[in-house]
Amino acid sequence: MATNRFSSSFGIGGNEVRVEGQEGMLEIQQNKTLIAQKLTTKTPTRPEIVTGLKNMDEVFEHFDPKVDLAFEDEKGQNVKEQLIFKNVGDFSLSGMTNQSPFLSDLQIKNEQYKKLIKQLKTNKILKLALQDPEAKNAILDSIESLIKEIEQSDKQ
């Protein structure tokens, strides 16, 4: 009969698995990724056994996982943020993006760039205008003047 050092009735695995004659270990599915990272500011001196937590909300409340990050913007400046995880959904892309102004800004820029690329690929009039040097310069001049207007309105 297989035993482990944690308990005689439970094994190690992604889910709680009762051990009956073998060590309980579930394989991670092929379309899943396991990431293990320290998400608390407290450094444990030894493993802590916590009992009495009945659901995931209680686990998140007890351990209070958060991580301090430093992003680098397009100018090379560090942008420091802290991500706080209050439920499993906070680990998703949208969960992290919703609580991070930096990631939200990147997502907006990404969507705008995709729309611009789509316009460049599908707008036949714009394609023809960009092939004509005079029309292309006129478009660039218009864009530059719009940028100046935006910059001036930001300063006010």
Residue, then its C-alpha position, 0 to 999 in steps of 0.5 A: m500500500a502506497t503512503n505519502r508523508f502528508s496524509s495516509s488518506f490523501g495523495i498529491g494532485g491537482n485535485e484532492v484524490r483519495v488514496e486507496g492502494q496507490e498514490g493519487m496523482l492526476e496528470i495535467q491535461q495536454n491543453k493546460t499549463l501549470i505555473a508555480q510562483k510565490l504570490t505572497t509577500k510573506t516568506p515561509t520559514r517552513p511548510e504551513i499546514v492550513t486546515g479549516l478552509k472550506n472553499m476557494d474564497e476562504v483559501f484566497e482570503h487566507f493566503d491573500p495572493k498578490v504580486d508586484l510587477a515592473f512593466e517596461d513602457e515604449k520609452g523604456q521607463n519602468v511602470k510598477e503595479q501590483l496585481i491582487f488575486k481574489n479568485v481563480g478568474d483573476f489569473s485569466l488574461s482579462g482578470m489581470t488586464n482589468q486591474s492593471p492600467f498598463l495592461s489595459d492601455l496595451q490592450i486598447k492599443n493592440e485593438q486599435y492597431k488591429k483595426l488599422i491593419k484591417q483598414l489597410k488590408t481591406n480599404k481599396i481607396l486607401k491602398l490606391a492613395l498610399q501608392d500615389p506619392e502625392a496622395k500619400n504625402a497628403i495623408l501623412d500631413s493630415i495625420e501629423s496635423l491630427i497628432k499635433e492637435i491631440e498633443q495640444s489638447d492634452k497639454q490644456 
